[in-house]
Amino acid sequence: MRLKSKRKELQGLNGAVGLAVGLGGFVGQLYPPSVAAFGALAIWIIGATLINLLTDPPDRK
């Protein structure tokens, strides 16, 4: 499996991980809500940037 052609799937995984971190703080009370918000946003921003840099753009039809 080549990750370079899985941009859409990796973006979905990135969103799910960010959501899990956010819910862990807001709902699960694992850490303060401010840390949850910062962690979720950091994962979404850094993850999306890395995915866009390390994968090929989707084919245009």
Contacts in CASP RR format, 6 or more apart in sequence:
PFRMAT RR
TARGET T0000
AUTHOR 0000-0000-0000
METHOD contacts of the structure
MODEL  1
MRLKSKRKELQGLNGAVGLAVGLGGFVGQLYPPSVAAFGALAIWIIGATL
INLLTDPPDRK
3 10 0 8 1.000
3 54 0 8 1.000
3 55 0 8 1.000
4 54 0 8 1.000
4 55 0 8 1.000
4 56 0 8 1.000
5 55 0 8 1.000
5 56 0 8 1.000
6 55 0 8 1.000
7 51 0 8 1.000
7 52 0 8 1.000
7 55 0 8 1.000
7 56 0 8 1.000
7 57 0 8 1.000
7 58 0 8 1.000
8 58 0 8 1.000
10 51 0 8 1.000
10 55 0 8 1.000
11 48 0 8 1.000
11 51 0 8 1.000
14 43 0 8 1.000
14 44 0 8 1.000
14 47 0 8 1.000
14 48 0 8 1.000
14 51 0 8 1.000
15 43 0 8 1.000
15 44 0 8 1.000
17 43 0 8 1.000
18 39 0 8 1.000
18 40 0 8 1.000
18 43 0 8 1.000
18 44 0 8 1.000
19 40 0 8 1.000
21 36 0 8 1.000
21 39 0 8 1.000
21 40 0 8 1.000
21 43 0 8 1.000
22 36 0 8 1.000
22 37 0 8 1.000
22 39 0 8 1.000
22 40 0 8 1.000
23 36 0 8 1.000
24 30 0 8 1.000
24 31 0 8 1.000
24 36 0 8 1.000
25 31 0 8 1.000
25 32 0 8 1.000
25 33 0 8 1.000
25 35 0 8 1.000
25 36 0 8 1.000
26 33 0 8 1.000
26 36 0 8 1.000
30 36 0 8 1.000
END
